[in-house]
């Protein structure tokens, strides 16, 4: 639990007063897997402040697109911007621009106490990847797709096929490295800040890119007011502080 300054606590109380006027709702939220730590930390505070309850389903970008296009009921999405690049998925949301919540770049993690490779340059990153016997990441995700593109840009796609250790969710990357099942974890840096691993560093500037997590309300949501209240909450100073503590950049 984060110890927030009194000014931030006050903003939460102000939010509570503003939201408490509406009827309590159960919000069905879908979210990117790399938002798990941040939203699990923020969810209880929002519920306490608003009286609403949250049911959050975390998943990879391809699975989220399938869920949305299949017509699965939900009220709000906080997902990688890639989801909205699918025209069919986008049609299931209200019109207008999405609202960005957070962004985060890519990096590499090693087992806690292990030697950290120098990845400040593209050459250094390439060497670190080729030197590693095994690399954990989530290929079937928006972040995993970008990692794969980096392999291509470095000209090591074939070499990586024998080294990569695919895991199902971002939360499984750090444990795989901590246990020794993988030498490196390669993914979004917020996922790599975890017990048992050390962040070796971010990708070099020429290969770095932020993954943006953005939000929108479902077109057929019956709880649009409560959904908008959650988006508003995620933009408050309290939420921004929690996102930063989770290794993400708000907005």
Secondary structure, DSSP 8 states (H G I E B T S, - for coil): -----HHHHHHHHHHHHHHTTS---EEEEEEEGGGHHHHHHHHHHHHHHHS-EEEEEEE-HHHHHHHHHTT---SEEEEEGGGGGSHHHHTTB-SS--EEEEEE-EEEEEETTS-----SSHHHHHHHHHH-S-EEE-SSSHHHHHHHHHHHHTT-HHHHHTTEEE-SSTHHHHHHHHTTS-SEEEEETTTT-STTEEEEEE--GGG---EEEEEEEBTT-S-HHHHHHHHHHTTSHHHHHHHHHTT-EE-
